Amino acid sequence: MSESHPSRRLAPPRTVSVAGFRAAAGALLDHDARLALVAAHHDPDGIRVVHTYLSAGAPPTEIQTTVPHEADGLPTIADLSYPAGRFEREIRDLYGLTPIAHPLPRRLVRHEHWPVGYYPMRADATADPQFADDSGSFAFMEVTGDGVYEIPVGPVHAGLIEPGHFRFSVVGETILRMKARLWFVHRGVERLFQGCAPAAGVDLAERISGDTAVGHSLAYVLAVEQALGIACSPRDTLLRSLLLELERVHNHVADIGAIINDVGYGVLHAQSQVQRERLLRHHRELTGHRLLRGAITPGRTTLRRLPDGGLLADVAAQAAQIVDIAVGNHIAADRLTGTSVLPTSEARRLGVLGYVAKASGISVDARRDHPLIGDDDAVRPFEPVVLTDGDVMARLQVRLLETHQSVELIANLAAAAQHARQQTGAVEPDPAGRGLGIVEAWRGTLVHRVEVQDGRVSRCKVVDPSFFNWPALPVALRDTIVPDFPLTNKSFNQSYAGNDL
């Protein structure tokens, strides 16, 4: 394994019975552990469910439960953890495992045209299910009253965007309730990992969500390295951290312009796109690909050269100037300030991550909580940017502050990489054949869990931060006017592809 921080070391999971599952999960949640991932496995003796919990500065904790095929299901913990309830619905749709006493047992992933009783992640699932016409009977909650009407948006959108349906209940221009319906494109990504050689899975990981090629490929590679006991040198680890920050910068710069564009300031959006293009061309010089693909493989990180610190510093300065001009305009500032507030209490309840969490006063960041590198002056001590207003302005400002923070980190990482060891030390192979990759991708903490058998990936569970953040969008939109939906949506900017696996 790479020379990683102790907070990344994965101990064997604790096996609990179906009857003891709720108590075990509840004890972890009571100690402020965060449910980061739930992976199901269709084993010969039943459905094995692994819950992975993260706590800042501590190694991950896993509990696993095997539910026999003849059993009724697994008791829900949706009342203990909102994200757990969504993981349970996902597993029910993909594996057919019932979450007993779940408060909202509707389908989540499979729409109505999916065949009844067909579960695509089960070992016995056929490759050609017989789909029916979508009945259109999705149970949106109807809001009634004087002057209330509905506005349907999507799933097909005007721009180059993946499908998602948004149903608004509105009085005048004020949104009373918005319901998002996703999972229109189930690509079977996790099934595609099964049976592939570990190194071959990198190409698939890079393409899970195109704007997060580094985040997903690195999380996957870290999990594979841990599962197989592959070592990674200190220099390669520093370069991986550097690539993560480069990906963060180009996405934040693009989002800054897009948010400002949605208040009608198109000329500033155009200027931000110029800066993004500078970064993408710079990426191609570093790795051969504009989105930084191809640089990370198990045990290695390959860059053609180190980043141009002067260019990055100039891009950050240009981004700051763009934001200054925008917020200096009282019309733009008024649209951004106080719009679509996500309160800290709701952000905590929903378990949001990344810039959405940090803009609402929640300090969560894997770069501090689960550092990629051990104690190294290049990245420690690290403290995430945290604001408290929870509005569009705060989500914009977090991106700008993180951009400056990342540019400084890149410079430190590049300097450290020049003097770091390229060779790896001796490593005792991990016989467990499983690993966990934890990465602070640009949208937030991203996790892959990999199991390897006989030299092949037998299971790869992927959790993009968008899975946690999408439910917060309707909450923030309460009492917001309809014309501010595009602005709010852009300030969240969650991935459809990262969610609709």
Secondary structure, 3 states (H helix, E strand, C coil): CCCCCHHHCCCCCEECCCCCHHHHHHHHHHCCCEEEEEEEEEECCEEEEEEEEECCCCCCEEEEEEECCCCCCEECCCCCCHHHHHHHHHHHHHHCCCEECCCCCCCCCCCCCCCCCCCCCCCCCCCCCCCCCCCCCCCCCCCCCCCEEEEEECCCCCCCCCCCEEEEEEECCEEEEEEEECCCCCCCHHHHHCCCCHHHHHHHHHCCCHHHHHHHHHHHHHHHHHHHCCCCCHHHHHHHHHHHHHHHHHHHHHHHHHHHHCCCCHHHHHHHHHHHHHHHHHHHHHHCCCCCCCCEECCEECCCCCCCHHHHHHHHHHHHHHHHHHHCCHHHHHHHCCCCCCCHHHHHHHCCCHHHHHHCCCCCCHHHHCCCCCCCCCCCCCCCCCCCCCCHHHHHHHHHHHHHHHHHHHHHHHHHHHHCCCCCCCCCCCCCCEEEEEEEECCEEEEEEEEEECCEEEEEEEECHHHHHCCHHHHHCCCCEHHHHHHHHHHHCCCHHHHCC
